[in-house]
């Protein structure tokens, strides 16, 4: 997968809580990537089996439509960790990648 600034930003947001359920809206806020860029990245991550997706239980949605969530797979955790380690050595990503990801 091609390393872009947006992909690295999304990877950092996902890896900040590797066991969690990630909602699209929250990922846009945490990563700083707008939705028109985020959702194609999520689609590629799904296609590579780096993330899985599901739907929130309607009973817990509080009357609103259920939200789609994304979770890292074990493969995704390994691949994104490796991606961030490599990107951490590239000057163009230095300001994006936190110390814990290097």
C-alpha positions as CSV (number, residue, x, y, z in Angstrom):
1,X,0.0,0.0,0.0
2,X,1.4,3.4,-1.0
3,X,2.5,5.5,2.0
4,X,0.7,8.8,1.9
5,X,0.4,11.4,4.6
6,X,-3.4,10.6,4.9
7,X,-2.7,6.9,5.3
8,X,-0.1,7.5,8.0
9,X,-2.5,9.8,9.9
10,X,-5.2,7.2,9.8
11,X,-2.8,4.5,10.9
12,X,-1.7,6.6,13.8
13,X,-5.4,7.1,14.8
14,X,-6.2,3.4,14.5
15,X,-3.1,2.3,16.4
16,X,-3.8,4.8,19.3
17,X,-6.4,2.3,20.4
18,X,-5.6,-1.0,18.5
19,X,-8.3,-3.1,20.3
20,X,-11.1,-0.5,20.0
21,X,-14.0,0.1,17.7
22,X,-13.4,3.1,15.5
23,X,-16.3,5.1,14.1
24,X,-15.7,7.0,10.9
25,X,-16.6,10.4,12.3
26,X,-14.2,9.9,15.2
27,X,-11.4,8.8,12.9
28,X,-11.8,12.0,10.8
29,X,-11.5,14.1,14.0
30,X,-8.5,12.1,15.4
31,X,-6.6,11.7,12.2
32,X,-7.4,15.1,10.7
33,X,-8.3,13.4,7.4
34,X,-11.5,14.6,5.8
35,X,-14.2,12.0,5.1
36,X,-13.7,12.1,1.3
37,X,-10.2,10.8,1.8
38,X,-10.8,8.6,4.9
39,X,-13.4,6.3,3.5
40,X,-11.3,5.2,0.4
41,X,-8.5,4.5,2.8
42,X,-10.8,2.4,5.0
43,X,-12.0,0.6,1.9
44,X,-8.4,-0.3,1.0
45,X,-7.7,-1.4,4.5
46,X,-10.8,-3.6,4.4
47,X,-9.7,-5.1,1.1
48,X,-6.3,-6.0,2.5
49,X,-8.0,-7.5,5.6
50,X,-6.1,-5.1,7.9
51,X,-9.4,-4.0,9.4
52,X,-12.8,-5.5,9.8
53,X,-16.1,-3.7,10.0
54,X,-19.5,-4.2,11.7
55,X,-22.6,-2.3,12.7
56,X,-23.5,-0.9,16.1
57,X,-26.2,-2.8,17.9
58,X,-29.5,-0.8,17.2
59,X,-30.6,-1.4,20.8
60,X,-27.6,0.7,22.0
61,X,-27.9,3.4,19.3
62,X,-30.2,5.5,21.4
63,X,-32.8,6.0,18.7
64,X,-30.4,7.1,16.0
65,X,-29.4,4.9,13.0
66,X,-26.7,2.4,13.9
67,X,-23.1,3.4,13.1
68,X,-20.6,1.4,11.2
69,X,-17.4,0.7,13.1
70,X,-14.0,-0.5,12.1
71,X,-11.6,-2.7,14.1
72,X,-8.0,-3.6,13.5
73,X,-7.4,-7.3,12.7
74,X,-4.3,-9.0,14.0
75,X,-2.8,-8.8,10.5
76,X,-3.7,-5.1,10.4
77,X,-2.1,-4.5,13.7
78,X,1.2,-6.1,12.5
79,X,1.1,-4.3,9.1
80,X,0.3,-0.9,10.5
81,X,2.9,-1.2,13.2
82,X,5.5,-2.1,10.5
83,X,4.3,0.7,8.3
84,X,4.6,3.3,11.1
85,X,8.1,2.0,12.0
86,X,9.2,2.5,8.4
87,X,7.5,5.8,8.0
88,X,9.0,7.0,11.2
89,X,12.4,7.0,9.5
90,X,11.2,9.3,6.7
91,X,11.5,13.0,7.2
92,X,8.2,13.8,5.6
93,X,6.3,11.8,8.3
94,X,8.3,13.0,11.3
95,X,5.7,15.5,12.5
96,X,2.9,12.9,12.2
97,X,4.2,9.9,14.0
98,X,4.3,10.0,17.8
99,X,7.2,8.5,19.7
100,X,5.3,5.4,20.7
101,X,4.9,4.4,17.1
102,X,8.6,4.5,16.1
